[in-house]
């Protein structure tokens, strides 16, 4: 089977079975994605590179605990998430304030279409950077990493319903931030 048609899960099985060089295929496939994900969350390129390298080291060290019947992508993103949160804790200046105590915010279904249409505009990205980490993270996984709610749920270790709530809150807050900056969605 060629490497192009081989699944990530099959490659992990090869690595566990002793083909340590096959791990390089996984690194090539995920390095840019994980780096984009981590940079987006912590806004520090050097720290992000360190986090991604630590992610690959921990993933390799714990590959025996990976269950090939699950998605490798969710597993490695979860490790990257944990390493990112550790980096944020070590570097308090990188973290955002926690707003878990905010009341539930109303949600407009048409906001999905509006954000989808203008999401990649630079002005919206600037607004997005002002969101709290948990909301940015959900938006990053759903919109940039093209994950489904259940995959994002696996990465973040939160219920699928919470992914939906955080996404709705994040988009609502994003709309408010954009309006305050005069950016039209």
N, C-alpha and C positions, 0 to 999 in steps of 0.2 A: 504494500500500500504506500502510495506516495505521501510525503509530508503535507501536500496541499489538500488532500482529501481526508487526511487523518484527523479525527476529533481531538480536542484538547484532553478529553478524558482518556482516550487511547494513548496519547503521548505520556500522560502522567503514569499510566500503567507500565509503559516501557521504562520510564525513569525509575519507578519503584522496583522493577525487575532487574535493574542494574545498568541500564543505558543512560548514564548521567549526562551524556552529551545531548540527549534529546531535550533536556531542560532548556537549553539555549533556544529551541524552537518556541517554547512557551514565552520565554523572555522577549524574543523578537516580536511576538504577536501582541504582548500586553504592555510592553514598556511605554510606548507613546500614549496609549490610552490611560494607563495608571498615572503617568506624569501629568497629563492634562487634567485628570480628575483631582489629583492632590494639589497642583498649583492653583486650581480654581478655588479650592477650599481654604488654603492658607496664604496665598498671595506672596509666596517667597520661593523663588526658583531653586536656590541652593538647598534650602530645607526640603523642598519637594523631591529633589534628586536623592537626597539622603533617605527620605521616607520610602521612596520606590525601591531603592537598593535594599533597605532593611526588609521591605515587603517580600522581595524575591528570596532573600536569605531565609526568612522565617517560613515562607511557603515551601522552600526546598527541604528545610529541616523537618517540617511537619507533613511532608507529602504522604507518608505512610498513614496518616490519619484522614486523608482525603478519601471520600467515598466516590468512586467513579460512576456510580449511578446518579450522582447529582451533577449540577453544572459547575465546571471548574471556574468559569468567569465569576459567578457569585461568590465562590469560596475565596478567590484571590482578591476580589474587590473588598470583601469583608476584612481580610488581613490588612489591606491598604487603608481601609477606614480606621481600624484599630490603631495602626501606626500613626496615622494622621492625627487622631485624637490624642495620642501620647505626645506627639510633637507640639500640639497646641497647649497641652498642659505644661510642658517643659518651657514653652515660650509664651507666656501669658499675653504678650503684646500681639500675638497672632489670633487670639480668640475673639469671638463676638460675645456680646452680652446675651444671657439666657433669658428668654421671655416666655418660659413655660406657663407662667401664671396669667398670661393674657386671656381674656374671655374669648369664646368661640366667635369668629368673625363670619358674617354672612358671605355667601359665595354666589357669584353670577355665572351660570353655565356658559354664557356667550363670551366670557373672559378667556376661556380656553382658545377659541378661534382667534381672538384678537392677539393674544400673546404668541400663538403659533405663527401668525402672519408677520409679526414684527420682532420676533425673539432675537434674531441674529444681528439686529442693528446695534451699533456701538453704544448708542445712548442707553439702550435697554440693558446692555451688559454693565455699563457703569452703575446703573440703578441696582442691578442684580447684586453687585459687589457690596452693596450696603445692607443686604439681607443678613439675618443671623445664619450661622453655619448650618443648622439643621434644615432650614428651608432651602438654602443654596444647594446643599447636598442632595436633597430630593429632586430639585429642579435639574441639577447636573445629571443625575442618574437617569431620569425620565427623558429629558430633552436632548442632552448631549451624548449620553451613552446608549440611548435608545433602549433602555431596559423597560420591561413590563413592571407593573406594580408589585407582583409577587417576587420578581428578581430583586428589586430595590428593597423590598421587605427583608429578603435573605441577607443582603449586604449590610443593612442597617440594624438588623435584629430587632425590628419593630413589626407590629401587626400590619397586614396589608391595608387595613382601614386607616391606620395612622399615616401611612404613606399618602393616602388620598387626602386626609385632613391637613397634613403639613403642606402638601402641594397646593391645596386650595388656599390655605392661609398665606403661603409664600407668594402665590400669584396675586392675592388681594393686596398684600403689603407692597409687592412690586408695583402694582398699579398706583397705589398711593404715593410711593416714592417718586415714580416717574411723573405723576401729575405735579408734585411739589417742585420738580426740576423743569417743568414745562415740556416734558417729553410726551407726545401723544401716542397712545396705543391704539 
